[in-house]
Amino acid sequence: MFTTVIFDLDDTLYDEIDYCRSGFHAVSRYLAKSHKIAADKIFDSLWQQFTAGNRTKTLNAALEKLAIPSDDTLIGSLIEVYRTHTPQITLPADSKSVLEQLTGKYTLALLTDGFLPAQQLKVRALGIEKYFKSIIYTEQLGRQFWKPSPVGFQKLLESLNEIPRNAAYIADNPQKDFIAPNKLGILTIRIIRPAGLHRDLPDDPASLAKHTIRQLAHLPDLLKKL
């Protein structure tokens, strides 16, 4: 019998691409103050790089296109702006409905990788902290404990005084999200959101979720059946 439902954050409870868009707008406004280039033009260059698949050197490539000289110091400051900005994101209606449906029926928890304070700012912007009895930001444990490390899951279960077989974990990334919970005996469920950044990643047999849903609204019925 399931008593605990653990959620991932990015591309599970909201579309992460909305956060990326918000972050690039913040970076664009920051750059526009020190360079004689319109913020909209800077954003367009950043967004073009990002949506074309450049996810690791987005800033460098965009600045080169804009003929803005850059060095490690400038790139570092832009990354800081991105990670510390107040996100312009909202909780989708289906996510809010599911969280409200499950509240009271299950103990809800959140486990998320990512840099701080970005992850905390996302949770605050989405207004979801009230739904969770426990929240684990794996960054606070140490970057070596990001998924696929099992440590975050173990700490979370300890905080709830729960055993793995009574818990389910819902997440989106088949490359890292399900390895640890599968080994621990937590039920794993993959959500594939239409705009998800990892929606096209193939399932890896070594890290395959036990179940897959394409709408979060399907989660309550799936949990009942299981």
N, C-alpha and C positions, 0 to 999 in steps of 0.2 A: 504493500500500500504506500503510495507516495504522500509524503507530508510536507516536502520542501521543493520549491521550484526556484532554481538559480538562473538568472538571466545574464547574458553578455550585454554590452551596451551598444557599441558602434555597429550599425547595419543589422541590429537585432531589434532594438526598441525604437530606432529612428533611422533615417537615411544618412549615413556618414557624409555623403557628397554634399549635403546641406551645410555641414560643419566646415568642410573644405572651402566651399564657396564663401561662407562667412569669414573664414580666416584670410582668404586671399583679398577680400574687400578691405579688411583691417590693414593688411600689409600695403595695399595700394594707397590707402589714405595716408599712411605713415610716410611712404616714399614721396607722395605728391607734395608733402610739406617741404621737402628738402631738394626737390628737383622740379624743373619747370616743365612737368609733364602732367597731363590731366589724370586723375585717379582712375577714371573709366578706361583710359588707354592702357594704363599699367595693368589693371585687372584683366582686360581682354587678352593681353600677352600672357599673363600667368595662367589664365583659364584655358587658353589654346594649348599651352604646353601640357597642362594637367590632363585635359580631356583627350589629348593625343596619346596618352600613355606614359608620359615622362613623370614618374612619381618620385624619383630620387634626386633629380637635379632641376626641379621645376624653377626654382628661384634663379639659379645660375643662368639657365637657358633663356628665361624671360628677360633678365637684365641685359644679357648680351644682345638680344633682338632689339631692345630699347636703347642700346648704346649707352647704358648706365654703367660706369666703371664699378667693379665690385671686388671685394677681397673677403677674407674669412671673417673680418670684423663686421662688415656690413651684412653678410649672409647670416652670421650669428645673431645680430640684432633683429633681423627680419624673422628668423625662426622664433625668437623670443616674443616678438609681437604676435605672431601666429598662435603660439601656445598659451599666451596669457590674455588674449582678447576675450571680451564678453561675447559668447556665441549668439548669433541671431538664428536660433533653431527653436522649433516647437515640437511637442510630443504629438505624433499622429493620432487621429481619433481611434484607430483600431488598437493601438498600443494602450491608450488610456482605458478603453473599454475592457481589454483583456486583464490589465492590472487590477481594475476594479472588480471584475468577475472573480478573480482568483484570491483577492484579499479576503481573509476570513476562512477560506477553504483550505489554503495552504500557507505555510511560512514562506515568504518571498525574500530572496536575497539577490545581490548583484556582485558579479566578479568581472573586473575589466582590466586589461592591460592598457598601457599608454602613459605618456609623460604627464607629470603633474606640473602646474595645476590644471592643465587642459581638461583632464577627465572629470575633475571635481567641478569645474566651471560648466561642463556639459550637463552634468547631473543637476546642477542648480538651475540652469537655463530651462531644462526640460520639466523641472518641478516634480521629480519622481522620488526624491529621497524618502518621502513619507510612506512609500509603499513597502520599503525594505527593512527587515529586522536587522540585517547585517549587510554591510558593503565592504568588499575587499578591493582596494586599489593595489594591484601587485607591485606597482612602482614603489610603494611605501615599504614593501618587504625587501626590495632590492631588484635591480633589473634582471639579475640572473634567475629570478623567480617568476618572470613573465611566462605565459603559456609557451611551450607545452609543459613547463614544470608543474608537478602536482601540488606544490607547497601551498599555493593560494587556495586551492580547493580544500586541502586538509585543514588549513587555518579557519576557513569559512565553516566547515562542518563542526570543528571544535567549538567555535563561537556559538553555534546553534545547538550544541549537544546532540548532533544528528549522525546517523550512520549512512554510508554511501548508498545502500540499496533503497533507501527511502527518499532519495533525491533525484531530480531530473535537471539537466542543464540544457538551455536553449542558446544557441550561438550560430554564427554564420560562416566562419572560415575553416574549411576542411583541412587546411594545411597545418593548423596548430591547435584549434579549439577543443577537439574531441579526444586527443591522444591520452591526456592525463585522466579525464573522467572515465573513459572507457577502461583504463587499467584499474582505477579505483572501484569500479562497479557502480558508478553513477549512470543513470539512463541518459543518453545523448540524443538531442533533437536538433537538426539543422534547419534553419529558416533561410529561404532564398528570397530576399526582397527584390522586386523588379529593378530597382535602382542600385542594388548592392554592389559595392566595389569588388566583391569576391564572388559574385553570382555565377561567373563563367569558369571558376576554378573547378577542375575535375575532382571527383571523389577519389581519394587515395585509400586503397584497401587497408593500409596500415592505420588510418585515422578516420575511418568511416563512421559517421553518426548512425545510430540504430534506426532512426526515423527521420524523414524529411517532410517539411511543410512549406508551402509557398505563400501562405497568409498567416499572420500571427493570430488572426481570428479563429483559426482551426485548432489552436493549442488547447483550449479548455476541453473540447470534445475528445481530442486525442488522449489527454491525461485521464479522462474518465474511462475510456476504453482500456487503457493500460493498467 
